[in-house]
Amino acid sequence: MWKNFKLNKFLLFIPLTSLMFCFNSPKNDDEKMQTIMVSVKNTLSYLHYSPKPINDAYSKDVYKHYFEMIDPGKRYFLQSDMNEFGKHENKLDDYINQGDLQFYKLTIDRLYQRVDEIDKMTQDIFSKPINLEEDETLTLESKLKKVPADQKEQYNEWKKFIKYNILQEIESMNSKEEAQKEKKDSVQKFKLKDTIKLEILSPQQKLTKATDEVKDLVKETFTRFKKRKKMDWFSVYMNAYTEVFDPHTNYYSPKDKEDFDTQFKGKVIGIGAIIQEKKGNLYLGALSIGAPAWKSKKLSEGDKILKVKSKPNEEAVNVVGMLSDEAVRLIRGEKGTPVTLTVQKKDKTIVEVTMIREEVAIEDTFAKSIIVNSPDGKKYGFINLPSFNADFEDEKGRNASDDIKNEIIKLKAQNIEGIVLDLRNNGGGSLTEVGDIMGLFMNAGPYVQVKDSNGKIQTLKNKQETPIWTGPLVIMQNEISASASEILAGAMQDYGRAVIVGSPQSYGKGTVQTFVDLNRFLNTEDDFGSLKLTIQKFYRVTGESNQRKGIVSDIQMKDFFTYAEIGERYDDFALAWDKIPSASFQKVNYFDVKALEKASNDRMAKNANYQLLLESAQWREQLDKEETITLNINKFNELMKQRKAQIEKFKKLTKYDNGLKFAMYPAEIEREKKDEVFKKKSEMWIKNLRKDSYLQEAMNIIADMKAKQ
């Protein structure tokens, strides 16, 4: 499942000089796409860190990558289509040079044609009895699959795919039924009040119900597909060109860029409600406490959204059948402006609700901390940083370094004796935040070297001379920790300021990106999107690149990702590792890494939960590499029985408690009384922290460390 894992976070921002090419304002979508193609090509050629020659070899790479993106499962196109498309394999370089849309139009028009045909095909499959007694197998590994030779073969492949989904749905029902049985037996055994609803379905009833579920799923998939505008596929087409330069160079349409900015800043202007799609309709999901939707007292989770009036002087837009992202854009707008939703309540009454848009923070983007009461009687601090977020447009906007500073101040007030900074799953963010965060833990010094395409090297330095935490520091990482995370972990490791704990190595992204707005080259007010462009590579103060190799942990602990193909080194188009001269820096040497490593290794070797977790990770990765699966229900059930026996062995992992005691701050305890959503999130966070064996060991390590005298 992780073979094609990619990271979308990155480092920025680097100012660019103006490029010397311009275009007239396009008049229609075709001219707009043509302009984007040529503009992207020129920007790649002029500004990319390592520009590739736009030739036939490049064309072949783009061709291969494009079909891996639009038909990865080889379910839509026929061999006759691929034969026709193949005539263009060596011409994609010419097309981007000329802004020629013929290949894009040919493939996307054919894709929509095939989707229409397959939609009818699947309806025919569902109209007939589904026989799960046949001795068939489905190929799961796409590299082993062949494009269907004709529509008959395509029909059979879709029939197999549908059978597989039905079998999975039946298995899901069986598992739920068994779980309910266990609960009911437990309740009756201990003579408790029995409120457990247990419905035992016959095999035929399960087959019927599962078939209906999969039928609805397939129908909804095609419905959503047909609603998708052809212009949206153009972004996919352009990314086939850009990602062959390197995996972090991407074209962003205006709406994609808007989504990225929202996530990066950690805030959105709206009503504070999740929008969900169910069977062609849009519904309100969870409402954020204190946000406009919640404050209205007229809206609730489960309301069906019928219309959205985005501006007072505009007509309300009927959103029934609309994609959720389109409706979200109608609901979002400028802060302080009104938006009106017309909804159908569960009792079928129709209500019109007007709200004033407000800034709603995406709390999961920001740093948060908690006090850890260790079994040794000491207090430690745990800080989780999901992203190196920054708001460059609003001087009052939140950024990662200020958030970390605030969390450290709160922890110091609780008299903690060490801090664990968790960068696991942190894909990166703003480069400037790295230096500012480093300055919270140590004195001034260089933290990264940056080299541009001309070979010019710039050393970035933290200028902070008044760190606010000089005690023991552990940084946790895993294979998904990337980019800015790797710069911070690498710098703190090189200085000897922190112990890096976690996966054998991090993701290995050692490149710097910036956004280039394409409409800056056009005489128009239209938005043509942006190119996220790799323009530099970064290096540790030692001169070594993070690219592909990542940061090697001081104390290594394998996890679920260790056995999967995650990281820059697995990408065909990733830039190479290299090295430059070291910068001048002074190590601080706060601790004896070798002694800490030995003590940790001895503990983990005796940690039964950790050993079981590694066994589970290896087993799950073996499952992920299975190339085929049976579609015979008897053989499938036997296979599931074998897997359940194995899963039973790993059930202990879900019940594990690391013994750590967590305490929230007084202000947060008060907030929980008023903010139900915050309370639920806090409870879930603490519940997960208690199951975290890696955090348990991080606390053991920090307890072994001695604060600098």
N, C-alpha and C positions, 0 to 999 in steps of 0.2 A: 504493500500500500504506500510505501514511502519512496519508491524508486524514482518517481518524477517530482519529488518534493522540491519546491523552490521558495526562496525568500523574496519578499517584495519591499522590505524596509531597506533603507540605505543611508549613506552619508551625504550631506550637502552643507552649505551652499557655496558655490564658487562663482564669482562674477565673470561674465563673458564679454568679450569685445564684440562689436557689431560685425555680422557677416556681410560679405559684399555681393549678395544676390537678392533680387527682389522680384515680385510677381504682381501682375494686375489682379484686381479683386475678382474672384470667380463668380459666375452667374448662376450656377446650378450645382446639384450634388456631384455630377460627373466631373465638372471642372474643379470642384472643391477637392475631390479625392485625387485628381491628377496633380493638383498643386501640392497637396500634402505629400504625395509620393516623391516628387522631385525635391521638395523642401527637406524631407527626411533624409533622402539620399545625400544631398549636399551637406547637411549638418553632420551626418555620419562621417563623410569623407574629410571634412574640414576640421572637425572638433573632437572626434573620438580619440581616446588615448592610443589605441592601436588599430588604425583604420585598415580595413581589408581591401584588396583589389576587387572591384566590381566586375567579375568575369564569369566564365562558364562554371568554374569550380564552385564559386560562391553561389551561383544560380542553382546548382545541384543540391547544395546544402539547404538553401532556402526552400526548395521544392520538397525535400524529404521532411523538413521540420514543419512545414505548412500542413501536410497531411497527417502528421502526428498530432497536430493541434485540432484540426476540424473533424477528423474521423479516426480517433485513436483506437477504437474497438473494431474497426473495419466492418462496420454494420450498414453503412449508408451507400457507399459507391460500389458499382459493379466493375468487373474486370474491363468491360467495354469502355466504361468511363475513364479508368486509369490508362487504358491504351490511348485514348484521345488526349487526356491531360499530359501524357508522357511526351507528346510532340513539343511541349513547351518547356521541358525540363532544363534545357540549356539557354532559354530565352528570358528568364526572369530578371537577369541583370540588365538586359536591354529595356525591359518594361519599366523598371524603376528609374532608369536614366531618362526615359521619354515620357513618363507618367502615363503609360499605356495600361488600360484597365481590362483588356480583353481576357486575360487569364483569370483575374479576380471574378469578373462577371460570369465567365463560363462555368467556373467551379461552384460559385454560390447559387447561380440559377439552377444548376444541376442538383445541388444539395437540396434546395427547396422542392424541386421536382421529385427527387427520391423520397423525401420526407412525406410528401402527399401520397405517394404510391405505398410506402411502408405503413402509413396510417391506415389505409384501406386494407392492406395485407394483414395487419394485426387484428383489425376488426373481424376479418374472415377467420383468423385463427381462433379468436374468442367465441365465434358463433358456432363452433364445432366442439364436441367433447374433447377434453384434454386427457390424454392417456399417459399416465405416469408409470405404467408397467413396462414400457418399451425399454430395451437395453441400449441407451444412448449415452454419449458423453459430450460435455461442452468444453471447448478449449478456452481457458482463462487467460493464458499468456498471449498478449497481442502480437508479440514478435513471432510466435509460432502460427498465428492465424493467417489465412490467405483471404484476399478480397473475393467475395462471392463471384463465381463464374457467370451466373445468370440469375434471373429473378426467382427461379425455382429453388436454387441453392440458397438465395437470400431469404426466401420464405422459410425454409427449413432451419436456417440459423436463427431467425427471429423466434421461431417456434421453440427452439431449444432455450433461447434466452428467457422467454416467457416461462417455460417449465421450471427453469432454475429459480426464477423469482418466486414462483408459486411454492416450490419446495422450501425455499427459505422462509416464506410467510407461514407455511404449515409448521415448520420447526419452531418459529417464534411463538405460535399458538401453543404448541406442546410444552415449551419451556415455561410460558406464563401459567399454563394449567398445572404443571408440576409444582411451581412456586406457590400457587394458591393452595394446592393440596397440603403442602408442607406447613403453611401458615395455619390452615384450618385444623390439621392434626395437632399442632402445637397448642392452639387455643383450647381445643377439646381436652387435650391431655392435662392441661393445668386448670381446667374448669373455669375458663375466663368467658366473658361475654362474647358470643360468636357473631361478628358482623361481617365475616369474610364471605364474599359472593363467589361461589364456585359453579361455573357452568361447564359441564362435560359435553363436548361435541363429538359426534360420531366421525369416523374418517371421511365419510362423504360430505358431511356438513362442513368439516374443515376445508376440504377441497373446494367446495362451492364458495365458501367465505373468502378463502385465499385467492381464488380465481377472480372474484369480484374486486378484491383489493388491488390486485396487480392490473386488472383491466382499467380501473380508475387511474392508477398511477401512470400507465402507458398513455392513456388518453390525455391526461393532464400534461405529460411531457411533451407530446406533440402540439397540444394547444399553446403551451408556452413558447415552443419553438416557432410556431407560425406567427405569434405576436411580435417576435423579435424582428426588429427592422434590419433590412439588408445592410444598412450603413453600419450597424453594430459589428457585423462580420468583417468590415474593412479594418477595424482595429486589430483583429486576429491576423488578417493578411499582412498588415504592416509589421506586426510583431514577429512574424516569420522572418522578415528581412532584418529587423533590428537585433533579435536575439542570437542570430548567427554571428554577429560581431562579438557579443558577450551576453551572458544570461541576465545582466542587470541593466541593459540598454533596452528601453521599451517605449512604444508609442502610447500616449494616454489621450483618449478622446476627452472633450470638455467635461463630460459627466464623470468619467473615470478619475480625472484630475481633481474634481470637486470632492469625490469620495475619499481620495488619498489625503487631501488637505484636512478634511474633517477628522480623519483618524489620526493624522500627525499632530494636529493641534489639541486633540482630545476634547473638542466641543462642537456643538451643532446648534444652529438657530432653528427652533421648531417648537413642538408641543410636548415632547417628552413621552412618546409612545412608540412601541414596536409595531410595525405593520406586517401582517402575516397573510400569505396566500393559501387558500384552501378550496380546491375544486373550482377554480375559476373566479372565486370571490375574494375580496380583501376584508380582513378583520383586524380589530385592535388587539394587540398582544398586551404584555405587561405595561403598566403606566408607572413612570418614575414619580416617586413621592415628591411633592412640592412643585412639580412642573405644571405647565398650563392645562394639560389634559386632566391631570389629577385634581387640580384646583377648581376646575369647572364643576365638579360634583355631578355632572350629567353624563359622563362617559365612563365606560367600564370595559374590562377585558372581555372579549367575545362579541362586542358590537360589530355588526356588518357595516362597512363604509360604502355608502351609495354615491355621494357627491363630495367634491372639494371645491370650495370657492377661494381661490388663492389671493384675490384682490377685491376690495369693495366695489370697484367699478367694472368688474368683469363677471361674466356668466359663470355659474357653477359648472364644473366639469363632471360628467358621469364617469365614475371610475370602475364600474362593474365590468369585469373581464380585463381590466388593465393590469399590467405587470406591477409588482409592488414598488420597484425602484422608480417607475414613472410617477406613481402616486406620491411617493415620498418627496419627490422634487416639487410637486405642487404644494405640499404641506409646508416644506421649508421655505424660508424667505428672510427678509430683513428683520432685525430685532425691533420690537415695538410695533410691528404691523399686524393687522387682524387676518385671521384665516378661519373659514367656516367649514365645518364638517356636517354633512347630513348622514345620519346613521340609522340603522334598523336595530332596535333593541331585541333581546331574546323573546320578549312578549309580542314581537312583531310591530310595536309602535314605532313611528318615525319621529326622530328628534333632530333639530338643527341647533348646532352648538358653535358659537363664535368665541374664539380665544385670541389673545395677544401673544405673538411669538416671543419666546425668551431664549436666552442662552442656556443650553442644557449640557452639562459636563458629562463626558463619557468616563465614568470613574475608573473603569478597568484599564484605562490608558496610563493612569498616574501611579506614582510610587505610594506605597503604604507600609506601615510597620506595626509591629506588635511586640510586647514584652514576653520573653521566654523565661519561665522559672525552672531552672535545671534541677535534676535530682540531687546535685551536689550543694544545693541551697543558694546558689548564686543566680543573679539576674543577667540575662543577655538580651541583646536587641536583634530582631530579625526585620530586614527591609527587603521588600520585593519591588523590583523595578521592571515593569513590563516593556517599557519603551523609552528611548532617549528623546522624549517628546520636546517640542519647542514651538512657540507661536511667534513668528518673526514679524507679523503684521500688527500685533497688539502688544504694546509695551507692558500692559497689565496682564497679558496672557500667561498661562502657566508654562513652566519648563521643568525638565527633570532635575536640574541641579538645585533649583530653589526648593523643589519638593523634597529632595534627599536631605538638604540642609535642615528643613523644618522637622523632618522625621528624626534626624540625629539630635536636634535640640530637645524634642519631646522625650527621646530615649535617655539622654543624659540627665534629664530632670528626675528620671526613675532610678538613677544610680546604677546603670548597667555596667558590666565589666568587659564586654566585648560585643562586636557587631558582626553579623552575617549578612552580606549583601547578595541577594539572589538575582542572578542574571540569566537563569535558565529560561529558555524559550524567548529570550529578548532578541529580536531580529535587527536591532540597531536604531538609527535615528540621526540626530544632529551631531556633527563632529565637534562643534563648539562646546556642547554640553559635557563632553568627555573631560576636557581640561578643567572645566569648572567643578566637576564632581571630584576629580583627582585632588584639586586644591582644598577640598573639605577634609582630606585625610593626610596630606603631607605638604611640605614646603614647595617653593617654586622649582621648576625644572622642565625640560622637554618631555613631551609625552607621545609624540608621533612625528614621523618624517613623511613628507608628501612629495611625490615626483610626478611631473607632468610629461606630456608626450615629447617635449623637447629635451628631456633629461634634467631639467632644472629641479633641484631639491630644496624644499623649504622645511625648516624645523619649527613645529608649533610648540609653544611653551605655556605651561601653567604659571601665572605670575602671582599666585596667591601665597602669601607668607604667614598667614594666620590660620592654619588648619583647626577645625573644631573637634576632630576626633583623632587622637594619636595612639589609642589603645589597640588591642588585638583586633585584627580584621581578617575575615574569611570571605572569599568571593566564590559563589557557586555558579557553575556553568554546565551546559550540556551541548549536544551536537547541533542544536538549533540556535544557540547563542552565536550571534554574527555581527560583523561590521563594527559599529561603535562599541558593542559589548566586548569584542575581541581587542579593540584598541585599549580600553580601560583595563581589562584583565591582563593584557600583555604588558602594559606600562607598570602596573602595580607588581607584577611578577618580576619584571626586570630590575626594578628598584629594590625588591625584597620587602615591600611594604605590606603585602597581603599574601596569604596562602590561597592558591587557586585549587578548588576542589570540584570534582565532577567527572564528566566523561573523559575518555582518553584524549580527545581533541575536540575543539569547537568547529563551527561550520566551515571556516576557511574563506571568508569573503574579505579580500584585501584591496578593494577598489572604491573609488570615490565617484559619486554621481552628482549631477546638477540637472535642473529642469531648464529646458530651452522652449519658450513659447513660440510656436511656429508663426503665429499671426504678427509677430514683431517684424517679419520680413514682407508683410503685405499691406497694401493701402486699403484697409478695410477694418470695420469694427466687429466683424464676425470673429468667432473663436474657433480656431482650427486645431485646437488641442496642443499638446506639449510632447516633447521628446525628453525622456529621462535618459541622460547620456553619461557614460563612463568617460571621465576626462583625466583622472589621475589614479595612481596606485599609492597606497600608504604602507609604511614600514615601521617596525618597532624601533625604539631608540638604539637597539643593538644593530640595526641595519637589516634584520631579517624580515621578509614579507610574511604577512598572515595568509596570503593567497594560497588556497588549496590545503595548506598544512594546518592552519588555524592555530589555536593556543593549546599547548599540551599541558594538562593539569599537573600540578605538583603532587597531588594525592588523587590517584585515579580510581574511579568507581564506575563500572559499566552500568548501562541502563537499557531500556527497551529500544532506544534509538541506535545503540552501539552496533547491533547486528544487522541494521538496515543500511541501505545505500543512500545515506543522507550527507550532503556536503558538496562544496564546490568541486572537489576532486572527481566527482562522478558525472560532471557536466562536460559534454563533448566540446563546448565552445568557451569554457572558462579560460581566463588568461593564466599564463604560467607563473610558477613561483620563481623568485629571484632574490638577490641580496644587494644592498648598497652599503657604503661605509657607515660605521657606528657614529651616533651623535655623542657629544660629551655630556656625561651624566654621572652622578655620585650615588652609589648604592647605599641604602640605609640599614639593611640587614637586621630586621626586627626579631628574627626567630631562627631556629634550627629546623630546616625543612626535612632533612633526612630522619631526624628523631621523630618528628611529627608523623612522617610517612610510615615509618616502621610501626609505631604504636597504632595507627589507623588500620594498616594492613592486618595486623594481628587481631584487632577487634572484628574487622569485616570477615575474616576467614572463619570466625566462630559465630557470625551472625546468620542464624538459620533462615531468617526472613529474606535477607539479602541474597543468599545462595539460591533460595527458591525463586526469587524474583528473576535472577539471571537465567535459571532453567526455563521459566515461563517465557522470557523474552526470546530465547533461542527457539523454543517450540513454536511461538507465534510467527516468527520470521520464516520458519520452515513451511508453515501453512501458507504464508503469503507467496511463497515461491512455487506452490503447487501449480502445475501447468494445465491439468484437466480435472473435471469432476463428473461423477456419475449423475445421470438424470433419472435413473430407475429408483422409484420411491423406496423400495425395500433395501437396496444397496445404500441409498442416501441415508436412510434412517439408521442403518448399521454403522455407517461412517460417523453420523452425529452422535451415536451412542458411544463410540470409541473416543470421540473428542470430549464428550461430557465427562467421561471417566478421567480424562487427563485434566480437564478444567476443575473437577472436584478436588484434585490434588492441589490446585493453585488457589482454592477458595480462602485459604488461610490469609492470603495477601490482602483480601478485602476487609478482613477482621483485625488486621494488625494495628496496634496502638504503640507509638514510640515512647510513651511514658512522659513526654514533655507537657508541661503545664503552661498555657497561654493566658495572658492577661491583657485586656484592652484598656485604653486610657479612660479616665473619668468622663471626659467630654464625649467620647464615642458611646459610652454606656448610656449617657443621657440622650444622645441622638437616636439610639436604638428604640427608645420609648416613643419617639415621634415618627420615625422613618422605618416603616415595615420592610421596604425593599432593602435598605441598608442593613437591617437586622438579619434578614435571610441570607444576604451575601456574606456577612461577617460570620454567621454560623457555619455556612458551607465552607468558607475559607479555613476556619479553625478545624473543622472536621477533616479537611484534606491535609492540613498541616500535621495533624495527629497520625495520619497514615504514612507520612513521609519518612522513610528510613534514611534517606540521604541527608535530610535536615537533622535527624538525630545524630548522625555521625559528624556533621558539620559542627554541632554543638559540643560534641566530644573533643573535636580538634581544637576549637577555640578555648575550651577549658584547659587544654594542655599548653596553650600558648602563654607566654609571659609578656606582660605589658612592658614597653620600653621604659627603663628607669630614668 
